[in-house]
């Protein structure tokens, strides 16, 4: 399938034919690389609708989809595509469904125009992943991302923690902050070069080289081909594949350019946001011992119980290819923990969209409410420990207008201290305050003794409807309070005799 750019210009590359990109060639090269895997796989375009462009599509390959185990979703790094997972697919799909996608703007997926704002471009990428998940009907899964894919996987997990049973980050890009200039001695010529190249997309040279782009990739990064020489019959397929993936119109590449600072650091580093990831999402970090990526494992681990770091000796940034067997082993181990994980589901931190129901069902067909943590977080901020407020109302009740009547109801068996009723009465000497102790009820008075509760509420409401005497400054007498200690049965048939005294 070919995605066409319908924009017109007096200057086009079609008549020059400088770029040798071909959708047919990309498909053919990908197929030749993937023919080396032993597992059966399926490849197709998943229509995710107008996420960024008018009709975005995600190129997807899947393996072992009949397995009942937790699916694994793979997100590639910058400038890569699904075929570069060829060293891992057989091993990872041996015991579970595996899905590998070309991220929106990369590989064979659609190439829309992303926002030039760093956070907006990131959110567009994350939204594309979520829309893909919806189309695939995946409830939850293990999410693995390499390099830039690790950055996006983390961003996705922060927004949709209830979908991610385990987050695996392979040499993730974009976690540490950019170091201050005074801490790093950078030669002047490097600064000038960086400033000059800043407006350009990272792989502009590949496209500028035209038909020599493949040669340029092979000369600049001969190590990438060597990683696959024991697996792929013709190692020249690897630079051909990378060239075909990146000689197209820069789309995801432009988004990465917008999100990055001189390519090496993220404008909004994940280390400042990782605290927003739900604490119950397990994390496995894998780094190559020879990688240029700064290891952020200690920053990520802070305050998290289920976080593990693996340093793969002898591997560089491309840990999945440098030491594929070890990488596959660690990934499988992390996935196995997701299969056996028990406990309550993680709730969504984001408001549910109109496209997603607020209800879902678990394997026992119990209904689970997926809600956000907004009010819960607010309650957490307001409380001291579990049983007390940081700013207790007893210190502030005097601020309530004296003409507002108050009715308090407590369950006789409740854990809540009902002595607050006496404190409120003492504080509001010239106001109307009445209290009811409902015998046999606990904290949920409205449900434990609903008939008694309903009667007291109806009595209070009736006074608001017509009894203006309740607006006079008043104080309930101890004898009247004691009426509430009678049995519920007698109270139900007894008219309200509580009247304010002046």
N, C-alpha and C positions, 0 to 999 in steps of 0.2 A: 504494500500500500504506500502511495506517495503523497506527501503533504506539500501542496503548492503554495508559493507566496504570490498572491494575486496583485501585489502592488506594482505600479508601473513607474518607469523612469526612462529618461533618454539614454542613461548609461546603465547597461546591464552586463552581467558576465556571461549571458547565454551565447552571444555571438563570439566572445573571446574564447569560451570554453577553457578558461585557465584552471578553474577548480575541477578536479576529476571525480567529484562526488557523484555517486549513483546509488539510488535506493535498491536497485536490482543487485548491484555488486555488494552492497552492505548485507543484504539478505543472504546472498550466496556465501560470502565469507563467514558470516555467523553460523550458517548451517554446516559448513566444512569444519569449523572449530568444534561445534557441539556434537558432530557425528562420532566423536571419540568417547563420549559418555555412554555407559552401558545401559543406563536406565531409560525407559521410555519417557518422552517428554512431549508436551503440547505447547505450541506458541500461538498467540493471537493478540489482537488489539482490543483493549477494554475501553469502551466509550464512557468517559466520565463527565461528558457534557461541557457547558461553558464555564470552566473554572477560571481560566485566564484568557484563552482564546474563545472563538465561537463554538468550536466543537473539538474538545481536547481528547486525545486517545493515548493510552498507556500500553506500550508493548510489554507483554507478559509471557513468561514461560513457567510451566508448572510440572511437578513430578510427584508421583505417588499420592495422588489426591484421595485415594480410597482409604488411606490409613486413618484410624480414629485418633491418633495422637495429635498433640498441639502443633498447628502449622508453624513453619518458619518462613519469615519474609525477609528477603535480602535486598538491601539498598546499596548500590555501588558508589564509588567515590567519584571525584571530579574527572570528567573526560572519559569515563569508562562506560561499560554496558554489560548486559547480561552474560555475554559469551566469556567474559574474563573470570566468571565463577566456575569454569569448566573443571578446574582441579578439585572442586569441593562438592559438586552436585551429587555425584554418586554416593559418596559417604554420608552426606547430610540427609539425603532422601531415603536412606536405607530403612529408616524407622518412622518417618513422618512425612506429611505433605510439605513440599518446598515450593515457594513462589519467588521468582526473581523478576524484577521489573526494571525497565529503563525509566529513570526518573523523568518527569515532565521537562522537556527542553533538552534531553540527552538521547543518544542512541537513535532508536527507531521511533521513539515517541514523538508526539506533536511538539512543535517549536513555536509557541506563542511569544508575544512580547511581554516580558515581566516588568513589574514596577522597578524603578531605579532607586526606590527607598529600601534600605536594607531590611527593615522589619517587615515591610509589606511584601517584599519578594520572598522572604522566608515563610511568611504566613501563606502565600500562594502555593509554595511548594508543599507545605504541610497539608493544606486543604486538598491538593491533588491526591496526596496519599490517602487521605480520609475518604474522598469520593471514590477512589479505586477500591478501598476496603468495602464500602457499601455495595458497590457493584459486584464484588466477589462474595458478598454475604459472609464475611469472616467475623465471628463474634469477638474472638480474641486470638492472640498469636504471640510467638516469640519474634521480636524485631531486632534484626542485626544490620548495622550500618558500618561501612568502612569510610574513613576519612571524612569528606564532606557528607557522605551518607550517614555517618555517625552523628554529626552535628544535627542533621535533619531528623534522624531517628529520635534523638533526645528531645528536640523541640516537639515532635509529634507526641512522645510519651508524656510530656508536661501537659499538653492540651487534652490528650485522650488516654489517661492512665488506666482506665477500666478496660482498654483494648489490649494492653501490653502485659503479658504474663511474665516476660523476662526481657530485659534490654541488654543487648550485647553490643559493645562498642569496640570496633577493631581499629586501633591507632586513630582515634577520632581527631579531626581537625576542628579548630574554632573554640577550644575550651579555655586556654589561658589568656590573660590580658596581654595586650601589646606592651612590651617593656618600655620604660621611659628612655628617651634618647640619651640622657646623660649616663645611663647605666650600660649602654652599648656603644662602643667606639665604631662608628660607621664612616668609612672613607668618603671624602667629598665626591669622588667620581661615582660612587655607588648611589649617593643621594641624588645626584643630578640625573643619573640613568633611571632611577626609580621614579623621579618626578616626571621625566620625559615620557615614560611608558605607562604612567598611571591612567591616562584616558583610554588605553587600549585593553581589549579583552585578553585574558591570559594566553590563549592559543592563536592570537592573530597571526603569528609568524607561520603557523602551519598552513593557514589559508593563503597568506601572502606568497608562500612558496609554490602554490599551485600544484602542478604535477610532480614537483620535487618534494612535496610535503611528506610523503611516506619515507623517502630517503632521509629527510631531516629528522623525523621521529626515530628512525633506526640509529642514526648517528648520535643523536642527543641522548637517547635512552636505550642502548643496546642490551642493558641488563634486563629490561622487561621481556624481550624475546627469549632470553636464556632461561627465564623462570619456567617457560612452557616447553622447552625443547625435548624433555623426556616424555611429554604427553601428546603434543601435537606433531604430526608427521612433517608438516611444512611450517617451520617457525616464522617464515615471512608473513604468514596469515595474521599474526598478532599485530605488527605495525600497520598492515593493511587495514585491519579492523579498526584500530585506534584512529587512523587517518580518515576512514570513511565515517566514523562517528563524529569527528570534529571538523571536517571540511565543509560541513553544512552551515546554514545560517546560525550564528551564535545566539542561543536562546537561554538555555539553562546556564551556559557559560557566562552570559551577561548578568544573570541573576546572581551567580557566584561573585562576579566582579563587584556588583552592588553590595553584597553582604560582607565582602572582605576588605581588609586594609593592607595594601601592597601584597595581596594574595596569601600572606603567611598567617595573618590574624583575622579574627572575626571582628566586625565593628561592634557587635553586641555579643561579647564572649559568653560562652555557656557557663563558665564558672560563677558568673554573677547571677545566674538564673536556675542553677541545678537544684537549689533549695526548694524551688517550686514544684519539683517532681515528687509525686506522692511517695511517702516513705516506704510503702509496702510493695513498690515495684523493685524487684531484684535487679542488680546490675552486675554484669561481668565485663571488665575492661581487659583488652588484650593489646599489648604493645610489643613491637619488635625491639630487641635490645640495641639494634643499630639504626633505629629510626631517627629521623630529624625532628619528629613531632615531640613537643614537650609533654612529658607525662603528667597528667592532671589527676592521677588516682587518689592522692591524699586529699585534694580539694573536694573530689566527688564523695569520698568515703565519710567525710565529716558529718556526723549526726545520722549516719545510715548504718543499719545493722547488717543487711544482706547485700554486701558489695564486695566483690572479689576481683583481684588484679592478677593477670597472668603476663609475665615477661617471657617472650619466646626468644631464646638464645639463637643468635645467628640470623635472625630475620630483620629486615628493614621495614620501611613504611608499608609495603605490600605484604603484610603478614599472612594473608590468605593464600598467597602464591609462593612466598619464600620458603615457608615451612608448612605446606598444605596439610600434611598428616597430623601434625601437632595442633594446628588451627582447627581442623575438623574434629579432633578428639575433644578439645576444650569446648567447642561449640555444642557438640552432641551432649556432653555432660551438663551444660547449662540448660539445654532443651529438655533433658530428662527430668531435671528438677521442676520444670514447668508442668510436665505431665503428671507428676506425683503431688504437686502443690495442692493443699487443702485449705479451706477457710473461706471467710466471707469475701464476696467480690469487691473489688476496688470501685468506688463510686466516681462518677465523672466530675471533674473540677469545673467544667464549662457548662453553661446553660445548654440544654438540649435544643437542637434546631428543630424546625417544623418538619424536617425530612426524617427525623428519627423519633420513634415513639419513646415516651418516658417509661415504658414498661418493657421488660424482657423476662424470659423464663429460664430457670436453670434446668439441670438434667432431671430433677424431681418434679418439674412443672410448677415450682413455687414462683410466685411473681416477685420480682426484684425491682424496687424503685430506683431508677437512676436519677439522682438529683445532684445539684451542685453543692459546694461546700461554703457558700457565701454566708448564710445565717449561722451555720455551725461555727465557722471561723470567727464571726462576730461574738458569739456566745463565749468561745474560748478566750477571746481577748478581754471580755468583761468579768470573767470569773477568777477567783483565787482558790487554787486547789480544785476541788470538785463541788464542795457544798456551800461556798460563800461567794459573794460579789466583791469585787475590788473596791467598789464604792457603794456600800450598803444603803438601802433606802431608808433605814431608820434614822440616818443622819440628815436626810433630805426631805422627809415627809412634811416637815414644818413649812416647806415652801409651797405646798399645795393649798390653793385657795380654801379658806375656812368654810365657805358656803357649799363646798362639794361634799355630799354625804358619802360615807364609806361603809360597805358591808364586807366583812372578812369571813371566809369559810375554811375550816380546817378539818381534816379527818382525824379522829381520835387516835388512829394507829399510824398516822403519817410520820415520816422521819423529819419533816419540816418543823422547826421550833415554833409552836403556836403562842409562845409568850410575847411574840412581836405584836400581837393584838393589844396587849395591855400597854406596851410601850407607845403604840400609835394613839391609844385613847388618852394616855397621859400627856402626849405631845400636843394633841388637838382638844384641849379642855373645852373650848367654846364651840366645838363643831360636833356634828352628828357622826358617831361611830358605833356600829354594832358588830358583834362577832358571833359566829355559830360554830360549835364543835359538833361534828356529825359522828355519832357513835357508830363504831364498826367499820368506818371508812378509813382507807389509807390515803396516800398522796393523790391518787386519782379519784377525788371525791365525786366528780361528775359521773363516773362509771361505777364506782363501788356502791354508792347509794343514790342512784339517779332520781328516785322519786322525792327523797328529802331535799336533795340538791335543787331539783326543779322548783320545789315549793318555795324555798328561800329566795331563789332568783326571781320567781314570779312576784313574790311579796315586795322585793326591792324595786322591781320594775313598776309595779302598781303605784308605789309611792311617787315615783318619778312622773307618772302620768297625771296625778291629780292632787296629791297631798302636799300642799305648799308648806305645811308645818315642818317638813323635812329641811326646808331652807332656813329654818331658824337655828341659831346656835343652840346646841343641845348636847347632852351627855347621857348615855345609857346607864342605868343603875345596875349594881351588881346583882340584885334580885332578878332583873330582867335577863341578864346574861345567863343566870343559872337555869332559866327555862330551857335553854338549848341542851342541857345535859339530860333531859328526859328522853325516853325511848322514842325511836323513829315513828312507831305506830301512833303514839299519842300526839306527836307533833303534826302528823299528816292531817289529823282531824281537828286540830286546834287553830282557831283564827289567829292572825298576827296581832299580838297584844303589845308589841314593842312600840312605844311612842317616845319621842324625844322630850326630855325635861329641860326646863330652863332654870 
